Amino acid sequence: PTNPRYFADRHGRVVYLTGSHTWDTLQDLGQSDPPPVFDFDAYLDFLVARGHNFIRLWRWELLRWDTEANQEEMPKELVAALHPWARPGPGLALDGKPRFDLRQFDPEFFHRLRTRVEQAGRRGLYVSIMLFEGWGLRFVKDAWRAHPFHPGNRLPLEEGDPAGQVEGQGLFTLASPAVTALQEAYVRQVVDAVNDLDNALYEIANESDFATTQWQYHLIRQLKIYQAGKPRQHPVGMTSVG
């Protein structure tokens, strides 16, 4: 209450958050399919040895992409797994695997999410859970074709499939109530997975553009409303847009 730029824990101790970052803290990332499993314990050892207390659980929305967008001299294709939604099919997505059903969640994704927040908490680390990732859809070539919401990668929602009205960065606006409803359901599922853990924070999206501002405000409000009925209320943050 005396300085809104700082956090205090429930014992009144001020917490200054600082950490080191890498990209595969939640989902596996690599050139093979499936990609190698990230050594999360070794990452935590690295942080603790340096007196750090904060990490971001990075969310990759794209199934795969070419690192040319990272301006690498020798671009390579990377694969990301796991993802929040189940892939039961029928039919194949554009990557040759079963299509997503955006009405079903993949329990393995949320189990890993909870497990890694718990692991970090046992080491005294706070975790910012990144809910959405805007950079890929802004800068990666053919990114829309690698997104679970692409009509070629998922089962139709209903007759006329209203979620098919937007694509790319349009997902991060309020243009489609059907898309927003799917995103809100996913956010609630994340909250349900970690609400009882003391060390969780939420980040709406990484590196989205200015057009997403009202969408991010909307999700901040929805998160706060949903958390109000839960035992614990965690901070919700919004990172830079540009």
MOJODA-V203606 format. One record per pair of residues at least 12 apart in sequence whose C-alpha atoms are under 10 Angstrom apart, sorted by the first residue. I is the first residue (numbers start at 1). GAP is how many residues later the second one is. Records with the same first field share a line. If there is no record, write none. Layout:
I=GAP, GAP
This chain:
7=228
9=189, 190
10=188
15=38, 111
16=36, 37, 38
17=35, 36, 37, 38, 108, 109, 110
18=29, 33, 34, 35, 36, 37, 107, 108
19=28, 29, 31, 32, 33, 34, 35, 36, 37, 106, 107
20=23, 26, 27, 30, 32, 33, 34, 35, 36
21=22, 26, 33, 34, 35, 36, 37
22=21, 33, 34, 35, 36
23=15, 33, 34, 35, 36, 37
24=13, 14, 15, 16, 32, 33, 34, 35, 36, 56, 57
25=12, 13, 14, 15, 18, 19, 30, 31, 32, 33, 34, 88, 91
26=12, 14, 30, 31, 32, 33, 34, 55, 56, 57, 83, 86, 87, 89, 90, 91, 103, 104
27=30, 31, 32, 33, 34, 52, 53, 54, 55, 56, 82, 85, 86
28=32, 51, 52, 53, 54, 55
29=31, 34, 35, 49, 50, 51, 52, 53
30=34, 46, 47, 48, 49, 50, 51
31=33, 45, 46, 47, 48, 49
32=45, 46, 47, 48
33=31, 45, 46, 47, 48
34=45, 46, 47, 48
35=43, 44, 45, 46, 47
36=43, 44, 45
37=44
40=76, 79, 80
41=75, 78, 79
43=77
44=75, 76, 79, 80, 81
45=78
47=76, 78
48=72, 75, 76, 77
51=73, 74
52=72, 73, 74
53=67, 68, 70, 71, 72, 73, 74
54=66, 67, 70, 71, 72, 73, 74, 145
55=62, 65, 70, 71, 72, 73, 74
56=70, 71, 72, 73, 74, 145, 146, 147
57=56, 59, 60, 70, 71, 72, 73, 74, 145, 146
58=70, 71, 72, 73, 74, 75, 145, 147, 148
59=21, 22, 23, 24, 25, 70, 71, 72, 73, 74, 75, 146, 147
60=19, 20, 21, 22, 23, 70, 71, 72, 73, 74, 75, 76, 87, 146
61=19, 20, 21, 22, 23, 70, 71, 72, 73, 74, 75, 76, 82, 85, 86, 87, 88
62=16, 17, 18, 19, 21, 71, 72, 74, 75, 78, 81, 82, 83, 84, 85, 86, 87
63=15, 16, 17, 18, 19, 20, 31, 32, 80, 81, 82, 83, 84, 85, 90
64=13, 14, 15, 16, 17, 31, 72, 76, 79, 81, 82, 83
65=12, 13, 14, 15, 71, 75, 76, 77, 78, 80, 81, 82
66=12, 13, 74, 75, 76, 77
67=73, 74
68=71, 72, 73
69=66, 67, 69, 70, 71, 72
70=66, 69, 70
81=28
82=24, 26, 27, 28, 30
83=17, 22, 23, 24, 25, 26, 27, 65
84=16, 18, 20, 21, 22, 23, 24, 25, 26, 29, 64, 102, 105, 106
85=14, 15, 16, 17, 18, 19, 20, 21, 22, 23, 24, 25, 63, 69, 101
86=12, 13, 14, 15, 16, 17, 18, 19, 20, 21, 22, 23, 68
87=12, 13, 14, 15, 17, 18, 19, 61, 66, 67, 68
88=12, 13, 16, 18, 66, 67
89=12, 64, 65, 66
90=64, 65
91=61, 62, 63, 64
92=60, 61, 62, 63
93=52, 53, 55, 57, 58, 59, 60, 61, 62
94=51, 52, 53, 54, 56, 57, 58, 59, 60
95=50, 51, 57, 58
96=57
97=56
98=55, 56, 57
99=49, 52, 53, 54, 55, 56, 57
100=48, 49, 50, 51, 52, 53, 54, 55, 56
101=47, 48, 52, 53, 54, 55, 56
102=46, 47, 52, 53, 54, 55, 77, 80, 81, 83, 84
103=52, 54, 79, 82, 83
104=82
105=80, 81, 84
109=81
110=79, 80, 82, 83, 84
111=82, 83
112=81
113=16, 77, 80, 81
114=76, 77, 78, 79, 80, 81, 83, 86
115=78, 79
117=12, 76, 77, 80, 81, 82, 83
118=76, 79, 80, 81, 82
120=79, 80
121=76, 77, 78, 79
122=77
124=75
125=74, 75
126=72, 73, 74, 75
127=71, 72, 73, 74, 75, 76
128=71, 72, 73, 74, 75, 76, 107, 108, 109
129=61, 62, 65, 71, 72, 73, 74, 75, 76, 107, 108
130=71, 72, 73, 74, 75, 76, 107, 108
131=52, 55, 56, 59, 71, 72, 73, 74, 75
132=40, 51, 55, 71, 72, 73, 74, 75, 76, 84
133=39, 70, 71, 72, 73, 74, 75
134=34, 35, 37, 38, 70, 71, 72, 73, 74, 75, 78, 107
135=34, 70, 71, 72, 73, 74
136=32, 33, 70, 71, 72
137=30, 31, 32, 33, 34, 35, 71
138=30, 31, 69, 70, 71
142=26
143=25
144=23, 24, 25
145=22, 23
147=20, 21
149=14, 15, 17, 18, 19, 22, 30, 33
150=13, 14, 16, 17, 18
151=12, 13, 14, 16
157=21
161=17
162=14, 15, 16, 17
163=12, 13, 14, 15, 16, 17, 18, 19
164=12, 14, 15
165=13, 14
166=13
169=39, 40, 42, 43
170=41, 42
171=12, 41, 44
172=33, 36, 37, 39, 40, 41, 42, 43, 44
173=38, 39, 40, 41, 42, 43, 45
174=37, 38, 40, 41, 42, 44
175=40
180=35, 38, 39
183=36
184=34, 35, 38, 39, 42
187=15, 17, 32, 35, 36, 39
188=34, 35, 38, 39
190=12
191=32, 35, 36, 39, 41, 42, 43
192=34, 35, 38
194=38, 40
195=32, 35, 36, 37, 38, 39
196=34, 35, 36, 37, 38
197=35, 37
198=34, 35, 36
199=35
200=33, 34, 35, 36
201=32, 33, 34, 35, 36
202=18, 21, 32, 33, 34, 35, 36
203=13, 17, 32, 33, 34, 35, 36
204=12, 13, 15, 16, 19, 32, 33, 34, 35
205=32, 33, 34, 35, 36
206=32, 33, 34, 35
207=31, 32, 33, 34, 35
208=31, 32, 33, 34
209=31, 32, 33
210=30, 31, 32
211=30, 31
212=29, 30
213=25, 27, 28, 29
216=21, 22, 23
217=20, 21
219=17
220=15, 16, 17, 18
221=15
223=12, 13
224=12
